[in-house]
Amino acid sequence: MSTHPERNSIGYALLPNKTQAFIQPSLILQAKEHNIELIPIDPSKPLIEQGPFDCIIHKLYCPDWESQLQHFSSQNPKVPIIDSLDSVQRLHNRVSMIQVVRFPLIAKPLMANGSDTWHKMYLVFDEEGLDKLETPIILQEFVNHGGVIFKAYVAGDYVKCVKRKSLPDLNEDNSVTLKGLLPFLQISSASVEENSDFECVEMPAVDFVEEVAKAMKEETGINLFNFDLIRDARDANRYLVIDINYFPGYEKIPNFESLFMGFLLEIVGKNKSGDDRENGKQDQHGKEG
């Protein structure tokens, strides 16, 4: 008598645009191959009545959803929530990243909001530029970094680092002549052709990136995030973490499906070690009171 591998039910609660970008046919296909069923969660309906789930992944920001998730978690403490609301809120608020800074500055929204953030970022050269910004904002000191940024995508213990073109370096003449502020999009589009050596830029050591990712995961309590690294143009051995985002666009990296499936299988596998799966799933609908 043959036995079939146990199927895992993963609920996901994402905004429509995030769902369209992330829940791709290739991801669904690979999920099926690993006996994982990706189940959309309807945030307008009681979460406790949906499922049952072996795990929930989410990226929604509204009081009603947070209340539902807290209630579900209190009734089903053995179901992993990726990630916890407390950890996400700490990461979502950029106040924790404030440091003493000098001009030129990077100005970005106080609350991180995925890809939309790029459209609201500026390079600020003086106090006159600061006066033109709408608050609340976070300011970071601009560091020359060779026009290249390294984006590390993390899903649990899985880490993938890629390089992307970034803002060009500023020389002393630029710092003196440029005034006010410039939108990132304007600077980026004007510098596309400037970095002809992009393909030759060496990636950071894999062990180093994984070590940073592990430390950030332990500090934040977050499983799904990416962080941006730059290499100081003045010292090739000095790296700076300039940003961190929750549940980023994994679909932007090659073979993201394999990375994410590995993470999900690891999560549900750890959760079921020593647990009675069937009892856990049957209880999810009946704990209202």
RAQUITA-V51799 format. One record per pair of residues at least 24 apart in sequence whose ideal C-beta (glycine too) atoms are under 10 Angstrom apart, sorted by the first residue. I is the first residue (numbers start at 0). GAP is how many residues later the second one is. Records with the same first field share a line. If there is no record, write none. Layout:
I=GAP + GAP
This chain:
3=31
4=29 + 30
5=29 + 48 + 262 + 266 + 271 + 272
6=25 + 27 + 28 + 29 + 30 + 47
7=26 + 27 + 28 + 29 + 30 + 45 + 46 + 47 + 256 + 257 + 259 + 260 + 261 + 263 + 264 + 269
8=27 + 28 + 29 + 30 + 42 + 43 + 44 + 45 + 46 + 47 + 259 + 272
9=26 + 27 + 28 + 29 + 43 + 44 + 45 + 46 + 47 + 70 + 72 + 254 + 257 + 258
10=26 + 27 + 28 + 29 + 30 + 36 + 39 + 40 + 41 + 42 + 43 + 44 + 45 + 46 + 47 + 61 + 68 + 70
11=26 + 27 + 28 + 29 + 41 + 43 + 44 + 45 + 46 + 47 + 70
12=27 + 28 + 29 + 30 + 34 + 37 + 43 + 44 + 45 + 46 + 47 + 52 + 55 + 56
13=26 + 27 + 29 + 43 + 44 + 45 + 46 + 233
14=28 + 44 + 45 + 46 + 99
16=97 + 98
17=41 + 42 + 96 + 97 + 229 + 231 + 233
18=40
19=231
20=93 + 94 + 228 + 229 + 230 + 231
21=35 + 37 + 225 + 226 + 227 + 228 + 229 + 230 + 234 + 238
22=228
23=227 + 232 + 233
24=232
25=225 + 229 + 230 + 231
26=223 + 224 + 229 + 230 + 231 + 233 + 234
27=229
28=228
29=225 + 226 + 227 + 228 + 230 + 231
30=226 + 229 + 230 + 233 + 234
32=224 + 228
33=223 + 224 + 227 + 228 + 230 + 231
34=230 + 233
35=224 + 225 + 228 + 229 + 232
37=226
40=24 + 27 + 28 + 31
42=25 + 26
43=24
45=25 + 26 + 242
46=24 + 25 + 26 + 28 + 29 + 237
47=24 + 26 + 27 + 28 + 236 + 237 + 238 + 239 + 240
48=235 + 236 + 239
49=234 + 235
50=25 + 28 + 230 + 233 + 234
51=24 + 27 + 226 + 228 + 229 + 230 + 231 + 232 + 233
52=26 + 27 + 28 + 215 + 227 + 228 + 231
53=24 + 25 + 26 + 210 + 213 + 214 + 217 + 218 + 223 + 226 + 227 + 230
54=24 + 25 + 26 + 27 + 209 + 212 + 213 + 216
55=24 + 25 + 26
56=24 + 25 + 26 + 98 + 166 + 167 + 190 + 203 + 206 + 207 + 210
57=24 + 25 + 27 + 30 + 166 + 188 + 189
58=24 + 29 + 33 + 55 + 165 + 187 + 188 + 189
59=28
60=27 + 28 + 31 + 50 + 52 + 185
70=216 + 217
71=212 + 215
73=213
74=208 + 209 + 210 + 211 + 212 + 213 + 214
75=204 + 205 + 207 + 208 + 209 + 211
76=203
77=193 + 194 + 197 + 198 + 199 + 201 + 202 + 203 + 205 + 206
78=189 + 192 + 201 + 202 + 204 + 205
79=143 + 184 + 187 + 188 + 190 + 191
81=73 + 74 + 140 + 141 + 142 + 165 + 181 + 182 + 185
82=137 + 138 + 139 + 140 + 141 + 142 + 163 + 164
83=137 + 138 + 139
85=135
86=133 + 134 + 135 + 136 + 138 + 159
87=132 + 133 + 134 + 136 + 137 + 158 + 159
88=157
89=129 + 130 + 131 + 132 + 156
90=125 + 129 + 130 + 131 + 134 + 153 + 154 + 155 + 156
91=153 + 154
92=45
93=42 + 43 + 44 + 46 + 149 + 150
94=41 + 43
95=42 + 124 + 148
96=41 + 42 + 43 + 144 + 145 + 146 + 147
97=40 + 41 + 42
98=39 + 40 + 41 + 42
99=39 + 41
100=37 + 38 + 39 + 40 + 41
101=37 + 39 + 40
102=24 + 26 + 27 + 36 + 38 + 39 + 72
103=25 + 37 + 38 + 39 + 63 + 66 + 70 + 71 + 74 + 77 + 78
104=24 + 25 + 28 + 32 + 33 + 34 + 35 + 36 + 37 + 76
105=31 + 32 + 33 + 34 + 35 + 36 + 37 + 61 + 78 + 136 + 137
106=25 + 26 + 27 + 28 + 30 + 31 + 32 + 33 + 74 + 77
107=29 + 30 + 31 + 32 + 76 + 134 + 135
108=25 + 26 + 27 + 28 + 29
109=25 + 26 + 27 + 28
110=25 + 27
111=26 + 131 + 132 + 133 + 134
112=132
113=131 + 132 + 133 + 134 + 135
114=130 + 133 + 134 + 137
116=67 + 126 + 128
117=65 + 66 + 67 + 70
118=64 + 65 + 66
119=63 + 64 + 65
120=46 + 62 + 63 + 64 + 66 + 67
121=58 + 59 + 60 + 61 + 62 + 63 + 64 + 65
122=44 + 47 + 55 + 57 + 58 + 59 + 60 + 61 + 63 + 64
123=54 + 56 + 57 + 58
124=45 + 49 + 50 + 51 + 52 + 53 + 54 + 55 + 56 + 57
125=49 + 52 + 53 + 54 + 55
126=53
127=51 + 52 + 53
128=49 + 50 + 51 + 52 + 53
129=50 + 51
130=49 + 50
131=48 + 49
132=48
137=105
139=100 + 102 + 103
140=99 + 101
141=25 + 27 + 28 + 33 + 88 + 100
142=26 + 27 + 87 + 88 + 89 + 90 + 91 + 95 + 97 + 99
143=24 + 25 + 26 + 27 + 86 + 87 + 88 + 89 + 90
144=24 + 84 + 85 + 86 + 87 + 88 + 89 + 94 + 95 + 97
145=49 + 51 + 52 + 55 + 84 + 85 + 86 + 87 + 90
146=44 + 47 + 48 + 50 + 51 + 54 + 83 + 86
147=47 + 49 + 50 + 53 + 54 + 55 + 81 + 82 + 83 + 85
148=79 + 80 + 81 + 82 + 93 + 94
149=51 + 53 + 54 + 59 + 77 + 78 + 79 + 80 + 81 + 89
150=75 + 76 + 77 + 78 + 92 + 94 + 97 + 98 + 101 + 102
151=52 + 57 + 58 + 60 + 61 + 64 + 73 + 74 + 75 + 76 + 77 + 89 + 92 + 96 + 101
152=60 + 71 + 72 + 73 + 74 + 92 + 95 + 96 + 97 + 99 + 100 + 103 + 106 + 107
153=55 + 56 + 58 + 59 + 60 + 62 + 63 + 68 + 69 + 70 + 71 + 72 + 73 + 90 + 94 + 96 + 105 + 109
154=58 + 68 + 69 + 70 + 71 + 92 + 93 + 95 + 101 + 104 + 105 + 106 + 107 + 108 + 109 + 111 + 112
155=57 + 61 + 67 + 68 + 103 + 104 + 106 + 107 + 108 + 110 + 111 + 114
156=53 + 56 + 57 + 60 + 66 + 105 + 106 + 109
157=52 + 55 + 65 + 100 + 101 + 102 + 103 + 104 + 105 + 108
158=47 + 50 + 51 + 52 + 53 + 54 + 55 + 58 + 67 + 100
159=46 + 49 + 53 + 66 + 90 + 93 + 94 + 95 + 96 + 98 + 99
160=42 + 43 + 44 + 45 + 47 + 48 + 49 + 51 + 52 + 65 + 66 + 68 + 92
161=41 + 64 + 90 + 91 + 92
162=35 + 36 + 38 + 39 + 40 + 41 + 66
163=34 + 64 + 88
164=26 + 27 + 29 + 30 + 33 + 36
165=25 + 29 + 32 + 62 + 64 + 76
166=24 + 28 + 63
167=24 + 26 + 27
168=25 + 26 + 64
200=30
201=29 + 34
202=28
203=25 + 27 + 35
207=31
208=30
211=27 + 29
214=26
215=25 + 28
219=24 + 26
221=24 + 25
222=24 + 40 + 43 + 44
223=24 + 26 + 36 + 39
225=24 + 26 + 27
